[in-house]
Amino acid sequence: MDVLHIQSSESQSRDDSSSRNEGHGAQRALIRLPRSLPLTLRPGTNIQSHVAERREGFEIKYIYSAVFNGYAVNLSPSALKALKASGDVQNIELDQTFTIPGIANSFPSQLGTVRGLPQKRLVGGAGVDIYFFDTGIDISKPCFGGRARWGASFGGYGETDGNGHGTAMAASALCAEAGGTATSASGVAVKVLSDSGSGTTSAIISGINWAVQQYQSTNRPSIGVIALAGAASTALDNAVTAAVNAGFHTVVTAGFSNLPLSNVSPARVPGAVTVGALPRSKAYPSNSNYGAGLDIWSFYPIACPAGISGCTTPTNSVQVYPRHLESYVGAYMAVAIGSYGNKTPAVLTADLRSHAIPDVTGVPAGTTNLRAVP
């Protein structure tokens, strides 16, 4: 057995209502069990057997089966100490909080001209599901045309988007008014973030686990869009890797902390499509994370459909955070699948890069200069 490892010392999110009132000193941990446990039993049965004698100070919150054999648990310090001594455990990681970026002066003096730029408009994506792991989607917005639906919510949140970020993410992929090209694809809301824009690793993994199960059940080509980047998390990396290995295309943001991607999750996952935010000047933005793991660059939004909160159309006088670019790339992939059929994540990523334009200037050594195009 591998020696268990404490990945992070951060506590659970205060926005996760399911983890409140758990007693002084309680912590949320993510537990991974080796696949070598009896495979003749269901993954849930294995886990329940593992925890059968661990009842005091031990409360399971989520069980993971599609992405890895494990669970998230609220446990007391004494229960954590006992769990560390268990020979069944492969990995322990304390929950951490991920937060979406807000509006900020990201690209001062680099916005360039937005209006009048030629935009190649491809539409399609029929038969493809795009899962948005975010604050939810207001599916009533006219631009969705009935193609957006609620999937599931994790973290104790209701099925509403009180933030607007998730709705804007979906619009940027599905709505022509927002520059989206996947105008025939379907959008699925997987709410893993509170209306304040933050959520826990455990809830995000639960959303990915659920989406992979849906993909495997429906056998429909599926793409996941994750606009979150944070401290290194082995558990989250494992979940995204498992999703990609199952054939679930996954697009993630590179993030905006001026850090090597090797320190950022889930951006550092090799199989995911890691996207950097690009100003219209096509010049490397100094706040972007960087490194060999960055697959492609994408422009931030060119427009916002009426009534979509959380979406800000950039102009020469307004500086905005480029927070919907993952949706653009996810939409390009959906259009490709709708037009040419589904492919493995590795092949589709290679296709995306082979059609890209190498015109991003000033990139650090070892970082791609490829810009995504429809």
Phi, psi and omega in degrees: 000144174290148173289133181294154187225132173273111187281322185212153179254012182279149181272174183288161181292140175288344180279348180277099187294337181288347183254009181278159174056046183257007178097153184297130175087356181291145179226154176261127179233151176253126186246132176243130178256149178296148177292351184282357173297158187310118184276353178282345178259156176295149179306321179297324179293320177302314182293316180297323176296320180298322185262004187305325183259011181244082187251325183279124180069029188218109183229110179288131179255319179221145172244132180252133179227328183280329185259325169195166183274094185189191184199165172250140187218142168269128184213151179284164177304322180291323178292323177297318179298318179294323181293326178299332182274357183284133177283351181280340193270130176267324185206138172235133179221126177287142182301146173229168183256134173249143182226136177289149177290145175263182177294133183206167177278076189283317187235060180302133177067011182242004188292323178068193181273130179258311182290143176086357177290136177294132180236118177284118187254103171255143178231150179161211181094016180301136178085002182252137174257130175247118181264127180252111180270095193201215183270006182107181179223133170279094188288353181279350183298132185302328186294341179283338177057033180079007183268357177254140181216159175278138177255292182200165178228136181228134183115004179085018183263154176281170182272064175219156174252091180275003180254313181103342183295313181297321178296318178294322176300314180295319180297323181293342176261319193260340189250124178299328181298336180256013181087005180288145180251345181272060187281000174242357179279166177254143177251139181238124179276122172239099185278113178237001180236146177289173178291347173273355174093016179233156179198168184265157174305317183298320179289320179297315178297322178299320177295318177296316179303314180296315182296320178296320176298318178297316179300316180292330180283318184273334183061025176270141175306132187223145180228132175255139179240121183234111182261042183234142174214135182206198181298156182305132179221108179299320182296313179294318177301316180297320180295315179293319178299316179296321178298313179297317180297334178279354181100008181270103181300136184225125180249129182229158177277148174288329181095170192228053183238008181055048181237156170296139181299338179297345179257005191236131176247146355271017184301333185277357181293121185300323185280344179282157173270105183266123190245132175262149181273131187237129173286166183293344177288347183066019178264139180306125178277129188293344180271355183286146167290159191212167176134178185296338182283352179282120186274323188196156175255154177215144173295152172280175190302148177260342185200164177229134176290151181300138174084005180262106176283157181085358179243127183236120178284122180288141173227178179294339183255356182239127179254128186230160175279132184280076194255014179233011186294330178299325179294322177301313182292319176301322178293318177303318181294321179296319178297318179297318179295316180297329183273323189237000181095160182286151178223172175293155177306320181296317182290318180294322176296318177297320177298316179302316181288326181290337178266359183282165180251127182275070186233018176277127186258152173075019182287148177295159178302134178087359180254136183296154173246019183277132177249130181291140175226153179297000000 
